């Protein structure tokens, strides 16, 4: 159902056109001038604006320029009682699709409206199909030699156009954002924005403002209205990483967006309609968090409609060789070096390691290894790793440790190697500093204070 905005300073004309449009099944909004029109466009996405060029002392041409520059441009039909070729040419130059003179013939108006909306729909469908084809490029970025990852690629293709939330779970570094981008690229939303935000990277108040926007004066420093990420992702996809780290208050606000399809900016009174597909990701056990009271069960119910569980790299070892070749190719392209390569011993060392930081850690270590050594061919000694999985270098007591204990020991070794520098350690481990801090806290290794 298309939404149309009528901008005219004559109430009788607005009301007449609104009745006509609603009778034809359209959503009709009204504005009596440029300021009211701008406010209406801010509150709700519009497909078509029917604009009177003479609005009291104002000129409707100013609104045409705004429509053309908007993030989600609306089509426009202009109307005026003062017809001239010059005015028509100028209106079309500024982006108007069509031009009518008053008094408006209802049948002629509906014919023009149907024509412009049909063309708009066709153009959007062509864009979607083109992006659908290019979306296969995003699918190709999911390295899938293993059966488990091949099944995930097939699932991504199937659910791309199912316009419902997706919950991607997996350890840090398994490629959750890569999967989210592939889902977006395989969907009808592919031409619209894909916006990603790490929920644990921002304090609660700042994350609130980032997600939902704010109005001028809502808090110290709010010197102007700001559209939140939900509004900026309109018609597209919003990817919320580390969803398990958001506060109960923000969980409630997110639930409302999923239920009602609208947001309320911080400090605002009016709700703003949004059309956004939400994909969330976490490396935490949300079911356990629900049981412990740390995550809302009704929100998890809303999010966990289409779950995708990414296996850790150690459980899909057949993908490691493919990933090594993939990252090696990227390094050659970025550095302009066709001679970058690994000896058989270096490759075996990478293949045998357990990769507690998963794909991200593998990529970072390959990047670092070529950066540290001024040579094109790296040997095993040029790649600094912990003990390989099941290798002869593994300590005897570590064969009896749980995976969590192994991870903790590895984190301690990396921290020690970098003099306790958490930023450097997180970079080597292939995780964010906030994730490292959380793991340290969970293991009782966090520094006091």
Buried (B, 14 or more C-beta within 10 A) or exposed (E): EBBBBBBBBBEEBBBBBBEBBEEBEBBBBBBBBBEBBBEBBBBBBBBBBBBBBBBEEBEBBEBBEBBBEEEBBBBBBBBBEEEEEEBBEBBBEBBBBBBBBBEBEEEEBBEBBEEBBEEBEEEBEEBBEEBBEEBEEBBEBBBBBBEBBBEBBEBBBEBBBEEEBBBBBBBBBBBBBBBBBBBBBBBBBBBBBBBBBBBBBBEBEEBBBBBBBBBEEBEEEBEEBBBBBBBBBBBBBBBBBBBBBBBEEBBEBBBBBBEEBBBBBBBBEEBBBBBBBBBBBBBBEBEEBBEEEBBBEEBBEBBBEBEBEBBBBBEBBEBBBBBBEBBBEEBBEEBEEEEBEBBEEBBBBBBBBBBBBBBBBBBBBBBBBBEEBEEEEBBBEBBEBBBBBEEEEBEEEEEEEEEEEBBBBBBBEBBEBBEEEBEBBBBBBBBBBBBBBBBBEEBEBEEEE
